[in-house]
Amino acid sequence: MKKTIALLLALVMVIAFVAACGNNDTTPSNTNNNNTSNNNNNTDNSPPPTTPDDMPPNTFNVELGMYDPDYDYFANDRYKVIYVVSNNTSGLYTQSGLAYQHWADLMNIEFMGLMDFGGDNDALFSQLPQIARDHDGIIFDADATMYDRVYEIMKDTGTPWHSFMGAPRDYSLPGDPLMSSYVGFEQYDVGVMFADYLLEVAGEFWPNVPLSEFGFITVDFSTAPPLHDRQRGAYDRLMQINPDMAQNRYFVADTAINFFDADTSQQVVSAVLAMNPEIEHWLIFAEIDDMAQGAAAAAELAGLTDTTFASAFGGSALVNQWDANSQTAWRSAFYLPQTIFTEAIIGSLYAFMKGYATPETIFPQWQNVNENTHYGTFATRLLPFYEIRYEDYKHMLAWSDIYAESNMFPTYPRDGITRDTYPNEVPVPAHFSVRQ
């Protein structure tokens, strides 16, 4: 299955950030925070326009919330935005910060860098009101279970904000209602897709080995609802398409014994492999990059690299690995470059700060009628993602630079690639408009 595909499923990649790796330093690190006063330019109390046609001259020519190369951002006020991370555990956050910096430069935003709290949520909550007063907008990468606190604080300050890799849901209420608009993926279907995908690649890589000889491992973090939903999706789908595997050779390597880092992932996957020496061929679904790194290391230690296929929903670390000419049992990923991922997030935040939209009016066609509306009616704008393999990963990443007018991958060949080579949108799922 040598191909690069854009999955048009409604999926969620939600990385749950917890305080398990916190430190004792309550002062967050900030790559460029000057703590100057808030501009507070959005003083117009009239109802915000909901479509580009409602806006004054110098208007958007694309969907509101996306970057418009023809719009004059520099004719407007310059907004100050900061990226707040509850626990910066990997290079993915640094790459995301670079992507936000790229869009900020194009959109006349003064980007104040990444502020990391090292897992100290108490410090984050105590300092957040002042951070909000010092900035015009905030992008959050927070522990998935703490957005109810974030919501209350930001509601009191009135500063526009947007979540990034975690959906702003209140997991203490039935139906996990959204508290603001969300851009990303639907998570249960991530697992569904990986179950289908890994059984398919088993036949591709080892056509003479029956599925009855394969084991299937999901590397999970069961205490994080968004990630755990991916495990549920994989298991439920296997029960439909291969109940024998689901009941007899399906294993969960749960990193909740510590944290979802590579070392813990290696430990729990190694335990599964050691307990099942009769299984020589393995399919491994890693919910995030760190888990895939640990799983590949476990396969290597067990001498099973050549008979293991690990794949992750992520891929930034895999790109770095391949750039270093290193190939392991981690053989593929389903990936969205950070520049593509971040566009609609910082674009939405810009619309909020400018007064062009609110969390209730942005992307109205993406409002799911089946959502719990305890906090209001909000959009869940879904994004595409693409399979990457070693033999072709540079092609899609070169496209992402062309699309975003960025230079994240300057050495990758760009011959024949245009802005439209890959789709940057997915259709709105039919079930969003049908009550269930």
Backbone hydrogen bonds in HBPLUS format (Angstrom, degrees):
<---DONOR---> <-ACCEPTOR-->    atom                        ^
c    i                          cat <-CA-CA->   ^        H-A-AA   ^      H-
h    n   atom  resd res      DA  || num        DHA   H-A  angle D-A-AA Bond
n    s   type  num  typ     dist DA aas  dist angle  dist       angle   num
A0387-GLU N   A0005-ILE O   3.06 MM 382  5.46 141.3  2.22 136.4 147.7     1
A0007-LEU N   A0385-PHE O   2.96 MM 378  5.84 149.7  2.05 157.2 166.0     2
A0015-ILE N   A0165-MET O   3.26 MM 150  5.97 140.2  2.43 128.2 137.0     3
A0022-GLY N   A0019-ALA O   3.08 MM   3  5.21 150.9  2.17 123.2 119.1     4
A0029-SER N   A0116-ASP O   2.89 MM  87  5.16 138.1  2.07 152.7 154.4     5
A0116-ASP N   A0029-SER O   2.65 MM  87  5.16 147.2  1.75 156.7 164.8     6
A0031-THR N   A0114-LEU O   3.05 MM  83  5.61 157.8  2.10 142.9 147.2     7
A0043-THR N   A0041-ASN O   2.94 MM   2  5.76 123.8  2.26 112.7  96.3     8
A0054-ASP N   A0051-THR O   2.99 MM   3  5.54 149.5  2.09 116.6 124.8     9
A0055-MET N   A0052-PRO O   3.14 MM   3  5.41 161.5  2.17 111.0 116.8    10
A0066-MET N   A0063-GLU O   2.99 MM   3  5.78 155.1  2.05 148.8 149.8    11
A0071-TYR N   A0068-ASP O   3.15 MM   3  5.40 162.7  2.18 111.8 117.2    12
A0075-ALA N   A0072-ASP O   3.22 MM   3  5.61 165.2  2.24 110.0 114.1    13
A0076-ASN N   A0073-TYR O   3.18 MM   3  5.68 163.8  2.20 112.2 117.0    14
A0110-GLU N   A0079-TYR O   2.67 MM  31  5.89 160.0  1.71 161.6 167.6    15
A0136-ASP N   A0080-LYS O   2.75 MM  56  5.15 145.4  1.87 141.0 152.9    16
A0137-GLY N   A0080-LYS O   3.23 MM  57  6.54 135.7  2.44 153.5 152.4    17
A0081-VAL N   A0110-GLU O   3.04 MM  29  6.24 158.4  2.09 143.6 149.2    18
A0112-MET N   A0081-VAL O   2.77 MM  31  5.95 173.4  1.77 168.2 170.3    19
A0082-ILE N   A0137-GLY O   3.26 MM  55  6.77 149.4  2.36 146.6 152.5    20
A0139-ILE N   A0082-ILE O   2.96 MM  57  6.31 162.5  1.99 157.6 162.2    21
A0083-TYR N   A0113-GLY O   3.06 MM  30  6.05 171.7  2.06 166.4 163.7    22
A0115-MET N   A0083-TYR O   2.79 MM  32  6.10 162.9  1.82 159.2 163.4    23
A0084-VAL N   A0139-ILE O   2.78 MM  55  6.09 153.2  1.85 168.4 177.1    24
A0141-ASP N   A0084-VAL O   2.82 MM  57  6.19 150.9  1.91 162.8 164.5    25
A0085-VAL N   A0115-MET O   2.87 MM  30  6.02 172.7  1.88 156.0 157.4    26
A0117-PHE N   A0085-VAL O   3.01 MM  32  6.40 153.5  2.08 161.9 170.5    27
A0086-SER N   A0141-ASP O   2.86 MM  55  6.28 163.6  1.88 164.6 164.1    28
A0119-GLY N   A0086-SER O   2.62 MM  33  5.38 156.1  1.67 151.4 151.1    29
A0095-GLN N   A0091-GLY O   2.97 MM   4  6.25 160.7  2.00 155.8 160.9    30
A0096-SER N   A0092-LEU O   2.91 MM   4  6.15 148.2  2.02 141.3 150.7    31
A0097-GLY N   A0093-TYR O   2.86 MM   4  6.16 154.2  1.92 146.7 153.5    32
A0098-LEU N   A0094-THR O   3.04 MM   4  6.38 150.3  2.13 146.0 153.7    33
A0099-ALA N   A0095-GLN O   3.01 MM   4  6.32 148.5  2.11 142.8 151.5    34
A0099-ALA N   A0096-SER O   3.06 MM   3  4.98 115.4  2.49  92.4 108.4    35
A0100-TYR N   A0096-SER O   2.89 MM   4  6.25 157.8  1.94 154.9 160.7    36
A0101-GLN N   A0097-GLY O   2.93 MM   4  6.14 153.1  2.00 144.2 152.1    37
A0102-HIS N   A0098-LEU O   2.98 MM   4  6.25 150.1  2.07 142.2 149.9    38
A0103-TRP N   A0099-ALA O   3.13 MM   4  6.51 164.7  2.15 154.8 156.1    39
A0104-ALA N   A0100-TYR O   2.83 MM   4  5.95 158.4  1.88 151.1 158.2    40
A0105-ASP N   A0101-GLN O   3.02 MM   4  6.20 154.2  2.08 148.3 153.3    41
A0106-LEU N   A0102-HIS O   3.37 MM   4  6.71 147.3  2.48 142.1 150.3    42
A0106-LEU N   A0103-TRP O   3.08 MM   3  5.13 121.4  2.44  96.3 110.9    43
A0107-MET N   A0103-TRP O   2.93 MM   4  6.10 137.0  2.12 146.3 159.1    44
A0107-MET N   A0104-ALA O   3.16 MM   3  4.99 126.9  2.46  91.8 105.8    45
A0109-ILE N   A0104-ALA O   2.96 MM   5  4.60 178.0  1.96 141.6 141.1    46
A0120-ASP N   A0117-PHE O   2.93 MM   3  5.52 169.4  1.94 127.7 130.7    47
A0124-LEU N   A0120-ASP O   3.15 MM   4  6.49 155.0  2.21 144.3 151.9    48
A0125-PHE N   A0121-ASN O   2.90 MM   4  6.14 167.0  1.91 155.9 157.4    49
A0126-SER N   A0122-ASP O   3.02 MM   4  6.18 159.7  2.06 146.8 152.6    50
A0127-GLN N   A0123-ALA O   3.01 MM   4  6.07 149.9  2.10 148.2 155.1    51
A0128-LEU N   A0124-LEU O   2.86 MM   4  5.73 129.6  2.12 146.8 159.5    52
A0131-ILE N   A0127-GLN O   3.03 MM   4  6.28 161.6  2.07 155.2 161.1    53
A0132-ALA N   A0128-LEU O   2.81 MM   4  5.98 162.1  1.84 160.1 164.0    54
A0133-ARG N   A0129-PRO O   3.04 MM   4  6.32 149.3  2.13 141.2 149.4    55
A0134-ASP N   A0130-GLN O   3.00 MM   4  6.21 139.1  2.17 144.9 155.7    56
A0134-ASP N   A0131-ILE O   3.15 MM   3  5.13 128.3  2.43  94.5 108.1    57
A0135-HIS N   A0132-ALA O   3.35 MM   3  5.39 161.1  2.39 102.0 107.5    58
A0138-ILE N   A0160-PRO O   3.14 MM  22  6.65 143.1  2.28 137.1 147.8    59
A0162-HIS N   A0138-ILE O   2.97 MM  24  6.52 140.2  2.13 154.1 165.1    60
A0140-PHE N   A0162-HIS O   2.90 MM  22  6.24 159.4  1.94 148.9 155.3    61
A0164-PHE N   A0140-PHE O   2.73 MM  24  5.75 127.0  2.01 171.4 169.2    62
A0146-MET N   A0143-ASP O   3.01 MM   3  5.52 170.1  2.02 125.7 126.8    63
A0149-ARG N   A0146-MET O   3.15 MM   3  5.58 128.4  2.43 107.7 118.9    64
A0150-VAL N   A0146-MET O   3.17 MM   4  6.52 162.5  2.20 148.0 153.3    65
A0151-TYR N   A0147-TYR O   2.77 MM   4  5.82 160.8  1.81 145.0 150.1    66
A0152-GLU N   A0148-ASP O   3.22 MM   4  6.40 160.8  2.26 140.7 144.5    67
A0153-ILE N   A0149-ARG O   3.07 MM   4  6.32 167.9  2.08 157.2 159.9    68
A0154-MET N   A0150-VAL O   2.90 MM   4  6.03 170.4  1.91 158.8 161.9    69
A0155-LYS N   A0151-TYR O   2.84 MM   4  5.90 146.0  1.95 145.5 155.5    70
A0156-ASP N   A0152-GLU O   3.14 MM   4  6.35 151.4  2.22 142.5 148.8    71
A0157-THR N   A0153-ILE O   3.06 MM   4  6.41 150.0  2.16 146.5 154.9    72
A0158-GLY N   A0154-MET O   2.88 MM   4  5.85 149.1  1.97 144.5 152.2    73
A0169-ARG N   A0167-ALA O   2.85 MM   2  5.64 128.8  2.11 112.4  96.5    74
A0179-MET N   A0168-PRO O   2.78 MM  11  5.67 148.0  1.88 171.0 177.8    75
A0170-ASP N   A0177-PRO O   2.95 MM   7  5.61 152.2  2.03 150.1 157.7    76
A0173-LEU N   A0170-ASP O   3.35 MM   3  6.02 171.9  2.36 117.3 119.6    77
A0176-ASP N   A0173-LEU O   3.12 MM   3  5.55 156.1  2.18 136.6 135.9    78
A0182-TYR N   A0379-ALA O   2.94 MM 197  6.15 158.5  1.99 149.2 156.3    79
A0381-ARG N   A0182-TYR O   2.85 MM 199  6.25 144.5  1.97 168.7 161.6    80
A0184-GLY N   A0381-ARG O   2.92 MM 197  6.37 161.7  1.96 163.3 168.8    81
A0383-LEU N   A0184-GLY O   2.96 MM 199  5.58 137.7  2.14 164.0 163.4    82
A0190-VAL N   A0187-GLN O   2.92 MM   3  5.17 144.5  2.04 106.1 117.2    83
A0192-VAL N   A0188-TYR O   3.38 MM   4  6.77 156.4  2.44 140.7 147.4    84
A0193-MET N   A0189-ASP O   2.89 MM   4  5.98 165.6  1.91 147.5 150.3    85
A0194-PHE N   A0190-VAL O   3.01 MM   4  6.30 160.0  2.05 150.6 156.1    86
A0195-ALA N   A0191-GLY O   3.03 MM   4  6.23 152.5  2.11 150.2 156.5    87
A0196-ASP N   A0192-VAL O   3.32 MM   4  6.66 164.9  2.34 150.9 153.6    88
A0197-TYR N   A0193-MET O   2.88 MM   4  6.08 165.8  1.90 154.3 159.0    89
A0198-LEU N   A0194-PHE O   2.90 MM   4  5.86 173.7  1.90 150.3 152.0    90
A0199-LEU N   A0195-ALA O   3.34 MM   4  6.38 159.5  2.39 143.4 148.5    91
A0200-GLU N   A0196-ASP O   3.14 MM   4  6.32 144.4  2.28 141.7 151.8    92
A0200-GLU N   A0197-TYR O   3.06 MM   3  5.10 120.8  2.43  94.7 110.0    93
A0201-VAL N   A0197-TYR O   2.94 MM   4  6.31 158.0  1.98 155.6 161.2    94
A0202-ALA N   A0198-LEU O   3.03 MM   4  6.12 138.1  2.21 137.8 148.4    95
A0203-GLY N   A0200-GLU O   3.17 MM   3  5.51 124.7  2.49 103.2 114.8    96
A0204-GLU N   A0200-GLU O   3.21 MM   4  6.55 141.6  2.36 137.6 148.8    97
A0205-PHE N   A0201-VAL O   2.86 MM   4  5.96 168.6  1.88 155.5 155.6    98
A0206-TRP N   A0202-ALA O   2.93 MM   4  5.70 156.6  1.98 141.8 149.6    99
A0209-VAL N   A0206-TRP O   3.04 MM   3  5.50 169.1  2.05 122.0 124.1   100
A0213-GLU N   A0210-PRO O   2.95 MM   3  5.78 167.1  1.97 124.7 128.0   101
A0214-PHE N   A0211-LEU O   3.09 MM   3  5.27 169.5  2.10 112.4 115.4   102
A0215-GLY N   A0281-HIS O   2.92 MM  66  6.37 154.9  1.98 152.5 159.5   103
A0283-LEU N   A0215-GLY O   2.86 MM  68  6.20 154.7  1.92 155.4 163.8   104
A0216-PHE N   A0249-ARG O   2.87 MM  33  6.19 163.5  1.90 169.5 172.6   105
A0251-PHE N   A0216-PHE O   2.83 MM  35  6.21 157.5  1.88 162.0 169.4   106
A0217-ILE N   A0283-LEU O   2.85 MM  66  6.29 160.2  1.89 160.7 167.5   107
A0285-PHE N   A0217-ILE O   2.81 MM  68  6.19 163.1  1.84 165.7 170.4   108
A0218-THR N   A0251-PHE O   2.97 MM  33  6.46 156.2  2.03 160.6 167.8   109
A0253-ALA N   A0218-THR O   2.94 MM  35  6.13 159.6  1.98 145.7 152.5   110
A0219-VAL N   A0285-PHE O   2.92 MM  66  6.30 162.7  1.95 156.8 161.6   111
A0220-ASP N   A0253-ALA O   2.95 MM  33  6.00 150.8  2.04 133.0 142.5   112
A0255-THR N   A0220-ASP O   2.83 MM  35  6.04 172.8  1.84 152.9 151.4   113
A0224-ALA N   A0221-PHE O   3.08 MM   3  5.94 169.1  2.10 130.1 133.0   114
A0228-HIS N   A0224-ALA O   2.94 MM   4  5.97 172.1  1.95 169.2 171.1   115
A0229-ASP N   A0225-PRO O   3.07 MM   4  6.12 144.3  2.20 146.4 153.7   116
A0230-ARG N   A0227-LEU O   2.93 MM   3  5.42 141.1  2.08 109.8 120.7   117
A0231-GLN N   A0228-HIS O   3.07 MM   3  5.18 118.6  2.46  98.2 112.6   118
A0232-ARG N   A0228-HIS O   3.08 MM   4  6.47 158.4  2.13 151.4 157.2   119
A0233-GLY N   A0229-ASP O   2.98 MM   4  6.18 154.6  2.04 142.7 149.1   120
A0234-ALA N   A0230-ARG O   3.05 MM   4  6.34 157.5  2.10 149.5 154.5   121
A0235-TYR N   A0231-GLN O   3.03 MM   4  6.26 170.3  2.04 157.7 159.8   122
A0236-ASP N   A0232-ARG O   2.89 MM   4  5.99 168.3  1.91 153.0 156.9   123
A0237-ARG N   A0233-GLY O   3.03 MM   4  6.07 158.1  2.08 143.2 149.3   124
A0238-LEU N   A0234-ALA O   2.99 MM   4  6.19 159.0  2.04 149.0 154.9   125
A0239-MET N   A0235-TYR O   2.94 MM   4  6.21 152.5  2.02 151.0 158.6   126
A0240-GLN N   A0237-ARG O   2.96 MM   3  5.09 133.1  2.19  98.4 111.8   127
A0241-ILE N   A0237-ARG O   2.99 MM   4  6.33 157.6  2.04 155.1 160.8   128
A0242-ASN N   A0238-LEU O   2.72 MM   4  5.12 156.3  1.78 141.4 147.5   129
A0245-MET N   A0242-ASN O   3.07 MM   3  5.56 119.6  2.45 111.1 123.8   130
A0246-ALA N   A0242-ASN O   3.07 MM   4  6.38 167.4  2.08 155.3 159.3   131
A0247-GLN N   A0243-PRO O   2.93 MM   4  5.95 152.0  2.01 145.4 151.1   132
A0248-ASN N   A0244-ASP O   2.99 MM   4  5.91 143.9  2.13 142.8 152.1   133
A0249-ARG N   A0245-MET O   2.83 MM   4  4.84 154.2  1.90 130.6 138.2   134
A0258-ASN N   A0255-THR O   2.96 MM   3  5.92 171.0  1.97 127.7 130.7   135
A0265-SER N   A0261-ASP O   3.04 MM   4  6.17 158.4  2.09 147.6 154.4   136
A0266-GLN N   A0262-ALA O   2.86 MM   4  6.07 157.4  1.91 149.9 155.6   137
A0267-GLN N   A0263-ASP O   3.06 MM   4  6.31 155.6  2.12 144.3 150.9   138
A0268-VAL N   A0264-THR O   3.01 MM   4  6.32 164.5  2.03 158.8 160.4   139
A0269-VAL N   A0265-SER O   2.99 MM   4  6.04 161.2  2.02 151.8 157.3   140
A0270-SER N   A0266-GLN O   2.91 MM   4  5.86 157.4  1.96 144.1 151.2   141
A0271-ALA N   A0267-GLN O   3.16 MM   4  6.36 147.2  2.27 139.4 147.7   142
A0272-VAL N   A0268-VAL O   3.29 MM   4  6.58 152.1  2.37 138.5 144.4   143
A0273-LEU N   A0269-VAL O   3.00 MM   4  6.32 166.5  2.02 158.8 161.9   144
A0274-ALA N   A0270-SER O   2.91 MM   4  6.05 161.1  1.95 150.0 155.3   145
A0275-MET N   A0271-ALA O   3.09 MM   4  6.19 145.4  2.21 142.0 150.4   146
A0276-ASN N   A0273-LEU O   3.22 MM   3  5.32 153.6  2.29 101.8 109.8   147
A0279-ILE N   A0276-ASN O   3.13 MM   3  5.86 164.7  2.15 121.6 125.8   148
A0282-TRP N   A0307-THR O   2.98 MM  25  6.48 156.8  2.03 152.3 159.6   149
A0309-PHE N   A0282-TRP O   2.97 MM  27  6.39 158.7  2.02 155.9 161.4   150
A0284-ILE N   A0309-PHE O   2.96 MM  25  6.21 166.6  1.98 146.9 147.0   151
A0311-SER N   A0284-ILE O   2.98 MM  27  6.37 154.6  2.05 164.6 169.9   152
A0286-ALA N   A0311-SER O   2.89 MM  25  6.05 177.2  1.89 164.3 164.7   153
A0313-PHE N   A0286-ALA O   3.31 MM  27  6.86 141.9  2.46 159.7 170.1   154
A0292-ALA N   A0288-ILE O   3.25 MM   4  6.62 149.7  2.34 145.8 154.5   155
A0292-ALA N   A0289-ASP O   2.87 MM   3  5.07 116.9  2.28 101.6 118.1   156
A0293-GLN N   A0289-ASP O   2.94 MM   4  6.31 156.3  2.00 160.4 167.8   157
A0294-GLY N   A0290-ASP O   3.09 MM   4  6.35 161.0  2.13 146.2 150.8   158
A0295-ALA N   A0291-MET O   2.88 MM   4  6.07 156.8  1.94 147.1 154.0   159
A0296-ALA N   A0292-ALA O   2.94 MM   4  6.08 162.6  1.97 150.7 154.5   160
A0297-ALA N   A0293-GLN O   3.08 MM   4  6.28 152.8  2.16 142.9 150.4   161
A0298-ALA N   A0294-GLY O   2.95 MM   4  6.21 151.0  2.04 146.4 154.3   162
A0299-ALA N   A0295-ALA O   2.98 MM   4  6.28 156.2  2.04 149.4 155.5   163
A0300-GLU N   A0296-ALA O   3.01 MM   4  6.25 153.8  2.08 144.6 151.6   164
A0301-LEU N   A0297-ALA O   3.01 MM   4  6.26 160.6  2.05 149.0 153.6   165
A0302-ALA N   A0298-ALA O   3.05 MM   4  6.24 144.6  2.18 143.3 152.8   166
A0304-LEU N   A0299-ALA O   2.75 MM   5  4.89 165.8  1.77 158.1 153.7   167
A0303-GLY N   A0300-GLU O   3.05 MM   3  5.04 158.4  2.10 103.5 110.1   168
A0307-THR N   A0304-LEU O   3.08 MM   3  5.36 148.0  2.19 108.3 117.9   169
A0308-THR N   A0305-THR O   3.37 MM   3  5.33 161.9  2.40 112.3 109.9   170
A0310-ALA N   A0329-ALA O   2.86 MM  19  5.75 162.8  1.89 159.0 153.4   171
A0331-ARG N   A0310-ALA O   2.95 MM  21  5.91 140.5  2.11 150.9 157.5   172
A0334-PHE N   A0312-ALA O   2.95 MM  22  6.45 152.0  2.03 159.0 167.7   173
A0314-GLY N   A0334-PHE O   3.04 MM  20  5.90 131.7  2.29 131.3 145.1   174
A0318-LEU N   A0315-GLY O   3.05 MM   3  4.91 118.0  2.45  92.5 108.7   175
A0319-VAL N   A0315-GLY O   2.94 MM   4  6.21 153.3  2.01 157.1 162.7   176
A0320-ASN N   A0316-SER O   3.23 MM   4  6.59 158.6  2.27 146.0 151.0   177
A0321-GLN N   A0317-ALA O   2.96 MM   4  6.19 150.6  2.05 141.5 150.0   178
A0322-TRP N   A0318-LEU O   2.86 MM   4  6.13 162.3  1.89 153.5 157.3   179
A0323-ASP N   A0319-VAL O   2.85 MM   4  6.03 155.1  1.91 149.7 157.2   180
A0324-ALA N   A0320-ASN O   3.16 MM   4  6.37 134.1  2.39 135.8 146.6   181
A0324-ALA N   A0321-GLN O   3.11 MM   3  5.20 132.5  2.35  95.7 108.6   182
A0326-SER N   A0321-GLN O   3.07 MM   5  5.44 160.0  2.11 144.9 146.4   183
A0325-ASN N   A0322-TRP O   2.77 MM   3  4.80 155.3  1.83 112.1 114.5   184
A0333-ALA N   A0388-ILE O   3.28 MM  55  5.55 145.6  2.41 142.5 149.9   185
A0388-ILE N   A0333-ALA O   2.90 MM  55  5.55 155.6  1.96 160.4 164.5   186
A0335-TYR N   A0386-TYR O   2.83 MM  51  5.23 165.5  1.85 145.0 141.0   187
A0386-TYR N   A0335-TYR O   2.87 MM  51  5.23 166.3  1.89 138.5 142.3   188
A0340-ILE N   A0337-PRO O   2.99 MM   3  5.48 126.2  2.29 110.2 123.1   189
A0341-PHE N   A0337-PRO O   2.98 MM   4  6.23 162.1  2.01 154.9 160.9   190
A0342-THR N   A0338-GLN O   2.92 MM   4  5.90 161.0  1.96 148.8 152.4   191
A0345-ILE N   A0342-THR O   3.15 MM   3  5.23 129.6  2.42  99.8 113.6   192
A0346-ILE N   A0342-THR O   3.07 MM   4  6.25 172.3  2.08 171.0 168.5   193
A0347-GLY N   A0343-GLU O   2.83 MM   4  5.82 145.2  1.95 144.7 156.3   194
A0348-SER N   A0344-ALA O   2.98 MM   4  5.76 147.1  2.09 122.3 129.9   195
A0349-LEU N   A0345-ILE O   3.03 MM   4  6.28 164.7  2.05 147.5 151.8   196
A0350-TYR N   A0346-ILE O   2.93 MM   4  6.07 150.8  2.02 139.1 146.8   197
A0351-ALA N   A0347-GLY O   3.11 MM   4  6.38 155.8  2.17 142.2 148.2   198
A0352-PHE N   A0348-SER O   2.92 MM   4  6.30 149.2  2.02 150.8 160.1   199
A0353-MET N   A0349-LEU O   2.92 MM   4  6.17 165.3  1.94 154.9 158.0   200
A0354-LYS N   A0350-TYR O   2.87 MM   4  6.02 156.5  1.93 152.2 158.9   201
A0355-GLY N   A0351-ALA O   3.05 MM   4  5.96 124.8  2.36 131.6 144.2   202
A0356-TYR N   A0351-ALA O   2.85 MM   5  4.89 132.4  2.08 149.3 155.3   203
A0357-ALA N   A0351-ALA O   3.27 MM   6  5.38 145.5  2.40 121.8 117.5   204
A0355-GLY N   A0352-PHE O   3.20 MM   3  5.16 137.6  2.39  94.2 106.1   205
A0361-THR N   A0358-THR O   3.00 MM   3  5.20 143.4  2.14 106.3 116.8   206
A0362-ILE N   A0358-THR O   2.99 MM   4  5.99 143.6  2.13 166.3 171.4   207
A0366-TRP N   A0363-PHE O   2.95 MM   3  5.62 163.3  1.98 124.0 129.6   208
A0367-GLN N   A0364-PRO O   3.26 MM   3  5.61 157.9  2.31 117.9 116.5   209
A0380-THR N   A0366-TRP O   3.03 MM  14  5.54 165.5  2.05 133.4 133.4   210
A0371-GLU N   A0368-ASN O   3.12 MM   3  5.68 171.4  2.13 120.8 122.8   211
A0369-VAL N   A0432-PHE O   2.81 MM  63  5.76 170.9  1.82 157.4 154.3   212
A0376-GLY N   A0373-THR O   3.09 MM   3  4.71 135.1  2.30  91.7 104.8   213
A0392-ASP N   A0389-ARG O   3.12 MM   3  5.75 156.8  2.17 117.7 124.2   214
A0393-TYR N   A0389-ARG O   2.96 MM   4  5.48 126.5  2.26 167.7 175.3   215
A0395-HIS N   A0392-ASP O   3.25 MM   3  5.87 147.2  2.37 116.4 123.9   216
A0397-LEU N   A0393-TYR O   3.42 MM   4  6.64 163.9  2.44 150.3 155.0   217
A0398-ALA N   A0394-LYS O   2.92 MM   4  5.96 150.1  2.01 143.4 150.9   218
A0399-TRP N   A0395-HIS O   3.12 MM   4  6.41 151.8  2.20 141.9 149.7   219
A0400-SER N   A0396-MET O   3.02 MM   4  6.39 147.7  2.12 142.5 151.1   220
A0401-ASP N   A0397-LEU O   3.29 MM   4  6.65 145.3  2.42 141.0 148.4   221
A0402-ILE N   A0398-ALA O   3.19 MM   4  6.58 156.3  2.25 147.5 153.7   222
A0402-ILE N   A0399-TRP O   3.00 MM   3  5.03 110.9  2.49  96.3 112.9   223
A0403-TYR N   A0399-TRP O   2.80 MM   4  6.07 168.8  1.81 165.6 168.2   224
A0404-ALA N   A0400-SER O   3.01 MM   4  6.00 165.9  2.03 142.9 147.1   225
A0405-GLU N   A0401-ASP O   2.92 MM   4  5.63 112.3  2.39 137.6 150.9   226
A0406-SER N   A0401-ASP O   2.96 MM   5  4.69 151.1  2.04 134.6 140.5   227
A0412-TYR N   A0409-PHE O   3.28 MM   3  5.82 166.5  2.29 118.8 122.9   228
A0417-ILE N   A0414-ARG O   3.11 MM   3  5.53 165.5  2.13 137.4 136.2   229
A0421-THR N   A0418-THR O   3.18 MM   3  5.32 169.9  2.19 113.6 113.9   230
A0432-PHE N   A0429-PRO O   3.10 MM   3  5.64 160.4  2.14 114.1 120.2   231
A0433-SER N   A0430-ALA O   3.19 MM   3  6.00 158.8  2.24 121.4 125.5   232
A0434-VAL N   A0431-HIS O   3.40 MM   3  4.96 162.3  2.43  94.4  99.5   233
